[in-house]
Amino acid sequence: MPQVSKETASQIAVAQVKRQKSTEKIDVATVEENRNGWIVRGTCPIDLQGHTWAEKFEVLIDLKGNVKSAEYALL
């Protein structure tokens, strides 16, 4: 059983995306539990040359609440 709750994992992921992407609007789509922790997926807007685009993210959080990785890709 993870030491970090689903809600806490989501909050940690949102804070990570806010730091890396400098955006306030973050939509969490799913929070999945796996044997190593949590996988949080969602979308956030980014500005590319004056145009707003949607970018998806996936943040892996371990059982202790540490961010193990964060991946981003344009939709």
N, C-alpha and C positions, 0 to 999 in steps of 0.2 A: 504494500500500500504506500503510495507516495506521501511524503511529508508535506508537500505543497498542494493546496487545494486547487480545483479547477479555476475558481475565481481569481485566486492569487496568481496563478500561471498566466491568466489572461491579462491581469494588471501589469505583470512584469514584461510581457511581450509588448503591450501598448507603450510602456515607458521606453523600451528599447527602440521601437520604431520612431517614436517622437524624437529621441536623441539623434538617431542616424539620419532621419529624413527631414527634420525641422518642420513638421506638420502637426496640426492639432486634430485633424479629422481622420480618425482611424476606425475602420469597420472590421471587427472580428467576426469571421464567418464560422469557424469551427475551432474547438479545443478538444484534442484527442489525447487519451492516456495511452502510453505504451510502457513497456517494462523499464525503460530508462528515464521516464519522466513524462513530459507533455509536449505535444506539437500544436502550436497555435498558428492558424492560417487566417488570412483576411486580405483587405485591400486598403490602400491609402492614395490620395491624389498627390501628384508631383508636378512641378512646373518645368517644362522643357521648351526653352526658347520662346517663352511667352504663351505657351499653350499648356492647358491642364490635361494630364493623362492619368489613367488609373494604373497603379502598380500593385501587383499581388506580393504578399510576403509569407514566409514560413519561418517561425522562430522555434527553436528547440530549447526546452528548459529542463534541466536535470532535476532529480529528486530533492536537491537541497535549495532549489530556486535560482540557480545560476544559469545564465544564457550560454548555451553551448555553441549555437550557430544561428545566423540570421541570413536568409536568402531572399532576394528580391528579383522580380521580373516584370516587364511591361505586359499589360494585357492586350 
